[in-house]
Amino acid sequence: MKSSLGAAAAVVALLVVTGCANPESSGGGSTPSSGGGQQTASNASGPTCTLDAYGAAKVDFSKAIVGFSQSEAEANPFRITETQSITDEAQKLGVQLLKRNANSNLSQQISDIQGLLAQGANLLIVAPLNSEGLEPALQAARDKKVPVVTIDRKLSSATACKDYLTFIGSDFVTQGKRAATQLVKATGGSAKVAILLGSTGNNVTTDRTSGFTDYLKANAPNVQVVAQQTGDFTREKGQSVTEQLLQAHPEITAIYAENDEMALGAVTAISGAGKKPGADIKVFSVDGTRNVVQGIVAGQINGDVESNPRFGPLALGALKDFMDGKAVPQTITIQDQEYDSSNAAAQVNNAY
């Protein structure tokens, strides 16, 4: 019996490794495209910002130099697709694009943004590493009257239409609630849950956690969170943390990972512990990457809430509208879908 369990675990682990390989380490594989399900703004109401109110310099958008500051290495599908989407849209619109990558270093991102400004960027798109700490870079942009569109992580202490033009991103609290809803439905409202937290210092982690736990407290008294620990949004740490949690809490019956890379790491850890991911321990996540949607089809993962990274059209569209004299919403919330066993097979090709 022990050897057959080990063989089964090896098969599951092999499926995860071969079917969900880390894009950074793949050699001749295809590069993820920014196509598929493009972003749709579900909510663009509320306060707006105009050129005069912001105090930005008027720029002919067709001759603009757009600077893009990426926060993390393009080693996972979200970041790869995000950068590719902005690159594709800039090319489509015929505007010059300058790109920098901070590789998860806040000081580097500040330097990158200042460097983009020095290179002549007169419009900026920034994917912040953290929700705070970019003040020197934002001040440099203000001094040059350069508008900044922020995407995917919200700045908590900065002011819209002053420090930045608009934030475009998902409703992360709602993502957490939707993941909790999936978990409650799939477990029949009874489970011992471990949470794999994202990296500290940004609103994505905070909001996805509060949305999830608040929903459980209000709606699922028999679902208990028995452990939570950061996996830093990486597959490797998601695996190692899950291994530790399963040893410390053998009663765990479900895992909520706050991004797909950690979920894939959890799947490997669960199978390595001689248990069946998706059955013995149910797995839920947020991102909507193709690897995880395929994992749902394979029965290893139970639910995934999308966080669409295809920011190019909305981000560059907001800058174009702004320079054309239109009022731009200070917050643009995108509409995300979700995946489970009922729709994953039909929707897998739309995932990124």
C-alpha positions as CSV (number, residue, x, y, z in Angstrom):
1,M,0.0,0.0,0.0
2,K,2.8,2.4,0.9
3,S,4.6,1.9,-2.5
4,S,1.3,2.4,-4.4
5,L,0.7,5.6,-2.6
6,G,4.2,6.8,-3.4
7,A,3.7,5.9,-7.0
8,A,0.4,7.8,-7.2
9,A,2.1,10.8,-5.6
10,A,4.9,10.7,-8.1
11,V,2.4,10.6,-11.0
12,V,0.5,13.7,-9.6
13,A,3.8,15.5,-9.0
14,L,5.0,14.7,-12.5
15,L,1.7,16.0,-14.0
16,V,2.2,19.3,-12.1
17,V,5.8,19.6,-13.2
18,T,5.3,18.7,-16.8
19,G,2.0,20.3,-17.4
20,C,2.6,23.5,-15.3
21,A,6.3,24.2,-15.8
22,N,7.7,27.5,-14.6
23,P,7.8,29.8,-17.7
24,E,11.1,31.3,-16.6
25,S,12.8,27.9,-16.8
26,S,11.2,26.7,-20.0
27,G,13.5,26.6,-23.0
28,G,11.8,26.3,-26.3
29,G,8.2,26.7,-25.2
30,S,5.9,29.3,-26.6
31,T,5.7,32.7,-25.1
32,P,2.3,33.5,-23.4
33,S,0.2,35.9,-25.5
34,S,-1.7,38.8,-24.1
35,G,-4.7,37.6,-26.1
36,G,-7.6,35.6,-24.7
37,G,-10.2,37.2,-22.4
38,Q,-9.4,40.9,-22.5
39,Q,-10.2,43.1,-19.5
40,T,-13.6,44.7,-19.1
41,A,-14.2,47.6,-16.7
42,S,-17.0,46.5,-14.4
43,N,-17.0,49.7,-12.4
44,A,-15.6,53.1,-13.6
45,S,-17.9,55.3,-11.6
46,G,-17.0,57.8,-8.8
47,P,-14.6,60.7,-8.9
48,T,-12.8,61.5,-12.1
49,C,-9.6,63.3,-13.0
50,T,-8.9,65.8,-15.8
51,L,-5.8,67.3,-17.3
52,D,-6.3,70.6,-15.5
53,A,-7.1,69.1,-12.2
54,Y,-4.0,66.9,-12.3
55,G,-1.7,69.7,-13.6
56,A,-0.1,67.4,-16.2
57,A,1.7,68.6,-19.3
58,K,-0.3,68.3,-22.5
59,V,1.1,65.6,-24.7
60,D,0.3,64.5,-28.3
61,F,-0.5,60.9,-27.5
62,S,0.6,59.7,-31.0
63,K,4.1,61.0,-30.2
64,A,4.2,60.1,-26.6
65,I,6.9,58.1,-24.8
66,V,5.3,55.7,-22.4
67,G,7.4,54.3,-19.5
68,F,6.3,51.1,-17.9
69,S,7.7,50.0,-14.5
70,Q,7.2,46.3,-13.8
71,S,7.6,45.3,-10.2
72,E,8.6,41.6,-10.3
73,A,10.6,39.3,-12.5
74,E,8.6,37.9,-15.4
75,A,8.8,34.4,-13.9
76,N,5.1,33.6,-13.6
77,P,2.2,33.8,-16.0
78,F,0.6,36.9,-14.4
79,R,3.7,39.1,-14.9
80,I,4.5,37.7,-18.3
81,T,1.0,38.4,-19.6
82,E,0.8,41.8,-18.0
83,T,4.0,43.0,-19.6
84,Q,3.1,41.4,-22.9
85,S,-0.3,43.1,-22.9
86,I,1.2,46.5,-22.4
87,T,3.8,45.9,-25.0
88,D,1.3,44.6,-27.6
89,E,-1.1,47.6,-27.0
90,A,1.7,50.2,-27.3
91,Q,2.8,48.6,-30.6
92,K,-0.8,48.5,-31.8
93,L,-1.3,52.2,-31.0
94,G,2.1,53.1,-32.4
95,V,3.5,54.8,-29.3
96,Q,7.1,54.4,-28.0
97,L,7.4,52.2,-24.9
98,L,10.3,52.1,-22.5
99,K,10.3,49.2,-20.0
100,R,12.1,48.6,-16.7
101,N,11.8,45.6,-14.3
102,A,12.5,46.1,-10.5
103,N,12.9,42.4,-9.8
104,S,11.0,42.7,-6.5
105,N,13.3,45.5,-5.1
106,L,11.5,48.7,-4.0
107,S,14.6,50.8,-4.2
108,Q,15.2,49.6,-7.7
109,Q,11.6,50.4,-8.7
110,I,12.1,54.0,-7.5
111,S,15.3,54.2,-9.5
112,D,13.6,52.7,-12.5
113,I,10.8,55.2,-12.5
114,Q,13.3,58.1,-12.1
115,G,15.3,56.6,-14.9
116,L,12.3,56.4,-17.2
117,L,11.6,60.0,-16.6
118,A,15.2,60.9,-17.3
119,Q,14.9,59.0,-20.6
120,G,12.1,61.2,-21.6
121,A,9.0,59.3,-20.7
122,N,6.1,61.7,-20.5
123,L,3.4,59.1,-19.6
124,L,3.9,56.4,-17.0
125,I,2.3,53.0,-16.2
126,V,3.4,51.6,-12.9
127,A,2.8,48.1,-11.4
128,P,3.8,48.9,-7.8
129,L,5.8,46.4,-5.8
130,N,4.3,47.5,-2.5
131,S,1.3,49.7,-1.6
132,E,3.7,52.2,0.0
133,G,7.2,53.4,-0.5
134,L,7.1,54.9,-4.0
135,E,6.8,58.5,-2.8
136,P,10.2,59.6,-4.2
137,A,9.3,58.3,-7.6
138,L,5.8,59.8,-7.6
139,Q,7.3,63.1,-6.6
140,A,9.7,63.0,-9.5
141,A,6.8,62.4,-11.9
142,R,4.9,65.3,-10.3
143,D,7.9,67.6,-10.7
144,K,7.9,66.8,-14.5
145,K,4.1,67.0,-14.7
146,V,3.9,63.4,-15.9
147,P,0.7,61.5,-15.3
148,V,1.0,58.0,-13.7
149,V,-1.5,55.1,-14.2
150,T,-1.1,52.5,-11.5
151,I,-2.1,48.9,-12.1
152,D,-2.7,45.7,-10.2
153,R,-1.6,46.9,-6.7
154,K,-3.1,50.0,-5.2
155,L,-1.1,52.7,-3.5
156,S,-2.5,53.1,0.0
157,S,-1.1,56.5,1.1
158,A,-1.0,58.2,-2.3
159,T,-3.8,60.5,-3.5
160,A,-5.6,60.0,-6.8
161,C,-5.5,62.9,-9.3
162,K,-2.5,64.2,-7.4
163,D,0.1,61.5,-6.9
164,Y,-1.3,59.3,-9.7
165,L,-4.0,59.6,-12.3
166,T,-6.0,56.4,-11.8
167,F,-5.8,52.8,-10.4
168,I,-6.8,50.0,-12.7
169,G,-7.2,46.6,-11.0
170,S,-9.4,43.9,-9.5
171,D,-11.6,44.2,-6.4
172,F,-9.3,42.0,-4.2
173,V,-11.8,41.9,-1.3
174,T,-14.4,40.5,-3.7
175,Q,-11.9,38.0,-5.0
176,G,-11.4,36.6,-1.5
177,K,-15.1,36.4,-0.9
178,R,-15.6,34.5,-4.2
179,A,-12.8,32.1,-3.3
180,A,-14.5,31.5,0.1
181,T,-17.8,31.0,-1.6
182,Q,-16.3,28.3,-3.8
183,L,-14.7,26.6,-0.8
184,V,-17.9,26.6,1.2
185,K,-19.9,25.1,-1.7
186,A,-17.3,22.4,-2.5
187,T,-16.8,21.3,1.1
188,G,-20.4,21.4,2.1
189,G,-19.6,24.1,4.6
190,S,-17.3,22.0,6.8
191,A,-13.6,22.2,6.5
192,K,-10.2,22.9,8.3
193,V,-8.5,25.5,6.1
194,A,-4.9,26.7,5.7
195,I,-4.3,30.0,4.0
196,L,-1.2,30.6,1.9
197,L,-0.8,34.4,2.2
198,G,0.7,36.5,-0.5
199,S,3.7,38.8,0.1
200,T,3.4,41.4,2.8
201,G,3.2,45.1,2.3
202,N,0.6,45.3,-0.4
203,N,-3.2,45.6,-0.6
204,V,-3.6,42.5,-2.7
205,T,-2.7,40.2,0.2
206,T,-4.5,42.2,2.8
207,D,-7.7,42.4,0.8
208,R,-7.8,38.8,-0.4
209,T,-7.3,37.7,3.2
210,S,-10.0,39.9,4.7
211,G,-12.5,39.1,1.9
212,F,-12.0,35.4,2.5
213,T,-12.0,35.3,6.3
214,D,-14.9,37.8,6.7
215,Y,-17.1,35.7,4.4
216,L,-16.3,32.6,6.4
217,K,-17.1,34.3,9.7
218,A,-20.4,35.5,8.4
219,N,-21.5,32.5,6.4
220,A,-19.7,29.3,7.4
221,P,-19.4,28.6,11.1
222,N,-18.1,25.1,10.4
223,V,-15.2,26.2,8.2
224,Q,-12.3,26.9,10.5
225,V,-9.0,28.6,9.5
226,V,-6.4,26.5,11.4
227,A,-3.3,28.1,10.0
228,Q,-2.0,30.9,7.7
229,Q,1.5,31.6,6.6
230,T,3.0,33.7,3.8
231,G,4.1,31.9,0.6
232,D,5.3,35.2,-1.0
233,F,3.3,34.5,-4.1
234,T,5.9,32.0,-5.3
235,R,5.5,28.3,-6.2
236,E,8.6,27.2,-4.4
237,K,7.6,28.8,-1.1
238,G,4.0,27.7,-1.6
239,Q,5.2,24.1,-1.7
240,S,7.6,24.4,1.3
241,V,5.0,26.2,3.5
242,T,2.3,23.7,2.6
243,E,4.7,20.8,3.5
244,Q,5.3,22.5,6.9
245,L,1.6,23.2,7.5
246,L,0.5,19.6,6.6
247,Q,3.0,18.2,9.2
248,A,1.9,20.7,11.9
249,H,-1.8,20.4,11.1
250,P,-2.7,17.0,9.7
251,E,-6.4,17.8,10.1
252,I,-6.2,20.3,7.1
253,T,-8.9,19.5,4.5
254,A,-8.7,22.6,2.3
255,I,-6.1,25.2,1.2
256,Y,-6.8,28.7,0.0
257,A,-3.8,30.1,-1.9
258,E,-3.8,33.8,-2.6
259,N,-2.3,33.2,-6.0
260,D,-2.0,30.4,-8.5
261,E,1.8,29.9,-8.2
262,M,1.4,29.0,-4.5
263,A,-1.6,26.8,-5.4
264,L,0.6,24.8,-7.7
265,G,3.2,24.5,-5.0
266,A,0.5,23.3,-2.6
267,V,-0.6,20.6,-5.1
268,T,2.9,19.2,-5.2
269,A,3.2,19.3,-1.4
270,I,-0.1,17.5,-1.0
271,S,0.7,14.7,-3.3
272,G,4.2,14.4,-1.7
273,A,2.4,13.8,1.6
274,G,0.6,10.8,0.1
275,K,-2.7,12.6,-0.2
276,K,-4.8,13.4,-3.3
277,P,-5.0,17.2,-4.1
278,G,-8.5,18.1,-5.1
279,A,-10.1,15.3,-3.1
280,D,-8.4,14.6,0.2
281,I,-7.4,18.2,0.4
282,K,-9.3,20.7,-1.7
283,V,-7.4,23.6,-3.2
284,F,-8.8,27.1,-4.1
285,S,-6.9,30.0,-5.6
286,V,-6.9,33.4,-7.2
287,D,-5.4,34.3,-10.6
288,G,-7.0,32.3,-13.4
289,T,-3.8,31.1,-15.0
290,R,-4.0,28.4,-17.6
291,N,-1.9,26.0,-15.5
292,V,-4.4,26.1,-12.7
293,V,-7.5,26.0,-14.9
294,Q,-6.0,22.8,-16.5
295,G,-5.5,21.6,-12.9
296,I,-9.2,22.0,-12.3
297,V,-9.9,19.9,-15.4
298,A,-7.5,17.3,-14.1
299,G,-9.3,17.3,-10.7
300,Q,-6.3,18.5,-8.7
301,I,-7.7,21.9,-8.0
302,N,-11.3,22.8,-7.1
303,G,-11.7,26.5,-7.8
304,D,-10.0,29.6,-9.1
305,V,-11.0,33.2,-9.2
306,E,-9.6,35.2,-12.1
307,S,-7.3,38.2,-11.7
308,N,-7.0,39.4,-15.3
309,P,-3.5,40.8,-16.0
310,R,-4.2,42.1,-19.6
311,F,-3.9,45.7,-18.6
312,G,-2.6,47.1,-21.9
313,P,-5.9,48.3,-23.5
314,L,-7.4,49.9,-20.4
315,A,-4.1,51.5,-19.2
316,L,-3.1,53.0,-22.5
317,G,-6.7,53.8,-23.2
318,A,-6.9,55.8,-20.0
319,L,-3.7,57.8,-20.9
320,K,-5.0,58.5,-24.4
321,D,-8.4,59.6,-23.1
322,F,-6.7,61.8,-20.5
323,M,-4.5,63.5,-23.1
324,D,-7.5,63.9,-25.4
325,G,-9.1,66.1,-22.6
326,K,-11.5,63.5,-21.3
327,A,-12.2,62.9,-17.6
328,V,-10.8,59.6,-16.4
329,P,-12.2,57.7,-13.4
330,Q,-9.8,57.7,-10.5
331,T,-10.5,54.0,-10.0
332,I,-11.3,51.5,-12.8
333,T,-12.3,48.1,-11.4
334,I,-12.0,45.3,-13.8
335,Q,-14.5,42.4,-14.2
336,D,-13.0,39.0,-13.3
337,Q,-14.6,35.6,-14.0
338,E,-14.1,32.4,-12.0
339,Y,-13.5,28.7,-12.8
340,D,-14.6,25.4,-11.3
341,S,-15.4,22.0,-12.6
342,S,-18.5,23.2,-14.3
343,N,-16.7,25.5,-16.8
344,A,-13.0,25.0,-16.7
345,A,-12.8,22.6,-19.7
346,A,-14.8,25.1,-21.8
347,Q,-12.8,28.2,-20.7
348,V,-9.3,26.9,-20.4
349,N,-8.2,28.4,-23.8
350,N,-9.3,31.9,-22.5
351,A,-7.0,31.6,-19.4
352,Y,-3.5,33.1,-19.6
